[in-house]
Amino acid sequence: MKTKINFSRIALLGAAGLVLLGMSSCLPLAAGAAVGYVAHDEGYRLRNPIKKVE
């Protein structure tokens, strides 16, 4: 049996792999930004050390 290699399928899988690798670095940054936004609403400000402002 011969298997036919489809170039468009290989290109599609390669592009999907690149997209997943690119998103893997964005998701932690987005999560950190969301946590920072919520913490800011709760009254925390960026200082050294981080503490809640009364």
C-alpha positions as CSV (number, residue, x, y, z in Angstrom):
1,M,0.0,0.0,0.0
2,K,1.2,3.5,-0.9
3,T,0.4,6.4,1.4
4,K,-0.1,9.7,-0.3
5,I,1.6,12.6,1.4
6,N,-0.6,15.7,1.2
7,F,1.4,18.9,1.3
8,S,-1.6,21.0,2.4
9,R,-2.2,18.7,5.4
10,I,1.5,19.0,6.4
11,A,1.3,22.8,6.0
12,L,-1.9,23.0,8.1
13,L,-0.4,20.9,10.9
14,G,2.8,23.0,10.9
15,A,0.8,26.2,11.1
16,A,-1.3,24.8,13.9
17,G,1.8,23.8,15.8
18,L,3.3,27.3,15.4
19,V,0.1,28.9,16.6
20,L,0.0,26.7,19.7
21,L,3.6,27.5,20.5
22,G,2.9,31.2,20.1
23,M,-0.1,31.1,22.4
24,S,1.7,29.2,25.1
25,S,3.7,32.3,25.9
26,C,0.7,34.7,25.7
27,L,-1.5,32.8,28.1
28,P,0.6,33.3,31.3
29,L,1.0,36.9,30.5
30,A,-2.7,37.4,30.1
31,A,-3.4,35.5,33.3
32,G,-0.9,37.7,35.2
33,A,-2.5,40.9,33.8
34,A,-5.9,39.7,34.9
35,V,-4.7,38.9,38.4
36,G,-3.0,42.4,38.6
37,Y,-6.2,44.1,37.5
38,V,-8.3,42.3,40.1
39,A,-5.7,43.0,42.8
40,H,-5.7,46.7,41.9
41,D,-9.5,46.8,42.3
42,E,-9.1,45.1,45.7
43,G,-6.8,48.0,46.9
44,Y,-3.4,46.5,46.3
45,R,-0.7,48.8,44.8
46,L,2.7,48.0,43.4
47,R,5.2,48.9,46.0
48,N,8.2,47.3,47.7
49,P,7.0,45.1,49.4
50,I,3.5,44.7,47.9
51,K,0.9,45.5,50.5
52,K,-2.7,46.6,50.7
53,V,-3.3,50.3,50.9
54,E,-5.8,51.2,53.5
